[in-house]
Amino acid sequence: GRAMRLLLALDVHDEAGPLIDTAVTWCERLGATLDVAYAESYPFGLSVADDPTLYAEFERQWEVVQKRHGELAAKALERAPPSQRGQVHALVGAPDDALVERSKDYDALILATHGRQGLRRLWEGSVSERVVRRSACPVVVLRHDAPASPGTGRLMLGVDVEHGMPPEALEHATKWARAFGTRVDIVYIDPFQHARVLESPTPPESWLKKLEHQRMEALEHLANQLPEDVRGEHLYRAGNAGAAISPIT
């Protein structure tokens, strides 16, 4: 079949070296080529530039900025060996919309996040989160402060035994696990077990145990659908998904 294609979304103002190196490692293991994309956000409020001379100066400055951004992205991609090196794309418009549109042409997107929290995250929003929800292909999210090279641990597949999951999830997990020579652990986070609803009586313990048993059986059934050579553990946890997954990873 055709060679796999991965797209790495970069912020040209950040130190891109470690991210490129990690993305290249993914590509080497998967036999893929790497493209780089960066967002172009028009920095000047041209709508307020009524003076034609001022407008022309803004336009000239913007061309300079665009050229510099393109050169920075191309230089970052040069860290990839020629056999893995693809193209550089300037994304115009909202970064999340542009990446989602591009995702149709790739086998995976690789994004970097600063892991911002609180007011700063509320103000800037999370491009990674919006892309993950809408992407047409798998998304790998790396932390900017600690991009982990793949292949040193196991893969974890989060599943929803209550509402089901797309069948291609197991196919992707199997393909990537074989490429990295590792196994897949399947985890289900049960949000109900530790939920406490105000003014609601606590369900009988026997009822909760029965529910847990049913979900454990469903989880084991999913795990058994993975080929034996990549099948790892199946883990059942209770609580908030984000809080429960973090200690596992």
C-alpha positions as CSV (number, residue, x, y, z in Angstrom):
1,G,0.0,0.0,0.0
2,R,0.9,3.7,0.0
3,A,3.4,5.1,2.5
4,M,1.8,6.6,5.6
5,R,1.7,10.4,5.9
6,L,2.0,12.3,9.2
7,L,1.4,16.0,9.7
8,L,3.1,17.9,12.5
9,A,1.5,21.2,13.6
10,L,4.2,23.7,14.7
11,D,4.2,27.1,16.3
12,V,7.1,28.7,14.5
13,H,7.9,30.9,17.6
14,D,8.6,27.9,19.8
15,E,11.7,25.7,20.0
16,A,10.7,23.0,17.5
17,G,13.8,20.7,17.6
18,P,12.6,18.2,20.2
19,L,9.1,18.0,18.6
20,I,10.6,17.4,15.1
21,D,12.9,14.7,16.5
22,T,10.0,12.9,18.2
23,A,7.9,13.1,15.1
24,V,10.7,11.7,13.0
25,T,10.9,8.8,15.4
26,W,7.2,8.1,14.9
27,C,7.8,8.3,11.1
28,E,10.7,5.9,11.2
29,R,8.8,3.3,13.1
30,L,5.7,3.7,10.9
31,G,7.6,4.0,7.6
32,A,5.9,7.4,7.1
33,T,6.8,10.8,5.6
34,L,6.4,14.0,7.7
35,D,4.8,17.2,6.6
36,V,4.9,20.3,8.8
37,A,2.1,22.9,9.1
38,Y,2.0,26.2,10.8
39,A,-0.7,28.8,11.3
40,E,-0.6,32.2,9.7
41,S,-2.7,34.7,11.8
42,Y,-2.9,38.1,10.2
43,P,-1.4,40.3,13.0
44,F,-2.5,43.8,11.8
45,G,-5.9,45.4,12.0
46,L,-6.1,46.5,8.4
47,S,-9.7,47.5,8.7
48,V,-8.6,50.5,10.7
49,A,-5.9,51.5,8.2
50,D,-7.8,54.1,6.2
51,D,-4.6,55.8,5.0
52,P,-3.5,54.1,1.7
53,T,0.1,54.7,2.6
54,L,-0.3,53.0,6.0
55,Y,-2.2,50.1,4.4
56,A,0.6,49.5,1.9
57,E,3.2,49.5,4.7
58,F,1.1,47.0,6.7
59,E,1.0,44.8,3.6
60,R,4.7,45.0,3.0
61,Q,5.4,44.1,6.6
62,W,3.0,41.2,6.5
63,E,4.9,39.8,3.4
64,V,8.1,40.0,5.4
65,V,6.6,38.2,8.4
66,Q,5.1,35.5,6.2
67,K,8.4,34.8,4.5
68,R,10.2,34.6,7.8
69,H,7.6,32.1,9.2
70,G,7.9,29.9,6.1
71,E,11.7,29.9,6.4
72,L,11.5,28.9,10.1
73,A,9.1,26.0,9.4
74,A,11.3,24.8,6.5
75,K,14.4,24.9,8.7
76,A,12.6,22.9,11.4
77,L,11.7,20.2,8.8
78,E,15.3,20.0,7.7
79,R,16.0,18.1,11.0
80,A,14.1,15.2,9.4
81,P,16.2,12.9,7.1
82,P,15.4,13.3,3.4
83,S,13.6,10.0,3.3
84,Q,11.1,11.2,5.9
85,R,10.9,14.8,4.8
86,G,7.7,16.0,3.2
87,Q,6.2,19.5,2.6
88,V,5.6,22.7,4.6
89,H,2.1,24.1,4.7
90,A,1.0,27.5,5.8
91,L,-2.5,27.3,7.4
92,V,-4.7,30.3,6.8
93,G,-7.6,30.9,9.1
94,A,-8.5,29.4,12.5
95,P,-5.8,26.7,13.2
96,D,-8.2,24.1,14.5
97,D,-10.5,24.4,11.4
98,A,-7.6,24.3,9.0
99,L,-6.0,21.2,10.7
100,V,-9.3,19.3,10.8
101,E,-9.7,20.0,7.1
102,R,-6.2,18.8,6.4
103,S,-6.6,15.7,8.5
104,K,-8.5,14.0,5.7
105,D,-5.3,13.6,3.8
106,Y,-3.1,12.1,6.6
107,D,-2.8,9.0,8.7
108,A,-2.2,10.9,11.9
109,L,-1.8,14.5,13.1
110,I,0.9,15.3,15.7
111,L,0.2,18.4,17.8
112,A,2.1,20.1,20.6
113,T,0.4,21.5,23.7
114,H,1.8,23.8,26.4
115,G,-0.6,22.2,28.9
116,R,-1.9,25.6,30.0
117,Q,-4.5,25.8,32.7
118,G,-6.7,28.3,34.4
119,L,-7.4,31.8,32.9
120,R,-4.7,31.5,30.3
121,R,-6.2,28.3,28.8
122,L,-9.7,29.9,29.0
123,W,-8.5,32.9,27.1
124,E,-6.5,31.1,24.4
125,G,-8.6,27.9,24.3
126,S,-7.2,24.5,23.4
127,V,-6.6,24.0,19.7
128,S,-5.5,20.4,20.5
129,E,-8.8,19.6,22.2
130,R,-10.9,21.0,19.4
131,V,-8.8,19.1,16.8
132,V,-9.0,15.8,18.7
133,R,-12.8,16.0,18.8
134,R,-13.2,16.6,15.1
135,S,-10.2,15.2,13.3
136,A,-10.7,12.6,10.5
137,C,-7.6,10.7,11.5
138,P,-5.8,9.8,14.8
139,V,-4.2,12.7,16.8
140,V,-1.0,12.4,18.8
141,V,-0.7,15.2,21.4
142,L,2.8,15.9,22.7
143,R,3.6,18.1,25.7
144,H,5.9,21.0,24.7
145,D,7.9,20.8,27.9
146,A,8.4,17.0,27.7
147,P,7.9,15.4,24.3
148,A,8.3,11.7,25.0
149,S,10.0,9.6,22.2
150,P,7.7,6.7,21.3
151,G,8.7,3.1,21.6
152,T,9.8,3.2,25.3
153,G,6.5,2.1,26.8
154,R,3.1,0.6,26.0
155,L,0.1,2.0,24.2
156,M,-3.1,2.8,26.1
157,L,-6.5,2.7,24.4
158,G,-9.3,4.4,26.3
159,V,-12.7,2.8,25.5
160,D,-16.3,3.3,26.4
161,V,-17.9,-0.1,27.0
162,E,-21.3,1.5,27.6
163,H,-21.7,3.5,24.3
164,G,-19.3,1.4,22.2
165,M,-16.4,2.7,20.0
166,P,-15.6,2.8,16.3
167,P,-14.2,-0.6,15.1
168,E,-11.2,1.1,13.5
169,A,-9.9,2.0,16.9
170,L,-8.7,-1.5,17.5
171,E,-7.3,-1.7,14.0
172,H,-5.3,1.5,14.5
173,A,-4.1,0.4,17.9
174,T,-3.0,-3.0,16.5
175,K,-1.1,-1.4,13.6
176,W,0.7,1.1,15.8
177,A,1.6,-1.4,18.5
178,R,3.2,-3.7,15.9
179,A,5.1,-0.8,14.4
180,F,6.5,0.2,17.8
181,G,7.0,-3.4,19.0
182,T,4.8,-2.9,22.0
183,R,1.4,-4.0,23.4
184,V,-1.9,-2.2,23.9
185,D,-3.5,-1.8,27.3
186,I,-7.2,-1.1,27.2
187,V,-8.7,1.1,29.9
188,Y,-12.3,2.0,30.8
189,I,-13.0,4.8,33.2
190,D,-16.4,4.3,34.9
191,P,-17.8,7.8,35.8
192,F,-20.8,6.4,37.6
193,Q,-19.2,4.4,40.3
194,H,-18.0,7.4,42.3
195,A,-20.7,9.8,41.3
196,R,-22.7,11.4,44.0
197,V,-25.8,13.2,43.0
198,L,-27.3,15.7,45.4
199,E,-30.6,14.7,47.0
200,S,-30.4,11.2,45.5
201,P,-30.1,8.1,47.6
202,T,-27.0,6.0,47.2
203,P,-27.6,2.9,45.0
204,P,-27.5,-0.4,46.8
205,E,-23.9,-1.9,46.9
206,S,-25.1,-5.1,45.3
207,W,-26.4,-3.2,42.3
208,L,-23.1,-1.3,41.9
209,K,-21.2,-4.6,42.1
210,K,-23.4,-6.1,39.4
211,L,-22.9,-3.1,37.1
212,E,-19.2,-3.3,37.7
213,H,-19.1,-7.0,36.8
214,Q,-21.0,-6.4,33.6
215,R,-18.7,-3.6,32.5
216,M,-15.6,-5.7,33.4
217,E,-17.0,-8.5,31.2
218,A,-17.5,-6.0,28.3
219,L,-14.0,-4.6,28.8
220,E,-12.5,-8.1,28.7
221,H,-14.5,-8.9,25.5
222,L,-13.0,-5.8,23.8
223,A,-9.5,-6.7,25.0
224,N,-9.9,-10.2,23.5
225,Q,-10.6,-8.7,20.1
226,L,-7.0,-7.5,19.9
227,P,-4.6,-9.9,18.3
228,E,-2.6,-11.9,20.9
229,D,0.8,-10.5,19.9
230,V,-0.3,-6.9,20.9
231,R,-2.8,-7.7,23.7
232,G,-1.8,-6.1,27.0
233,E,-3.8,-5.6,30.1
234,H,-7.4,-4.4,30.5
235,L,-7.8,-1.9,33.3
236,Y,-11.0,-0.8,35.0
237,R,-11.0,2.5,36.9
238,A,-13.6,4.7,38.5
239,G,-13.9,8.4,38.6
240,N,-13.3,11.4,36.3
241,A,-11.6,10.2,33.0
242,G,-8.9,12.9,33.0
243,A,-8.0,12.5,36.6
244,A,-8.1,8.7,36.4
245,I,-6.0,8.3,33.3
246,S,-3.2,10.7,34.3
247,P,-1.7,8.4,37.1
248,I,-1.7,5.4,34.7
249,T,0.3,7.2,32.0
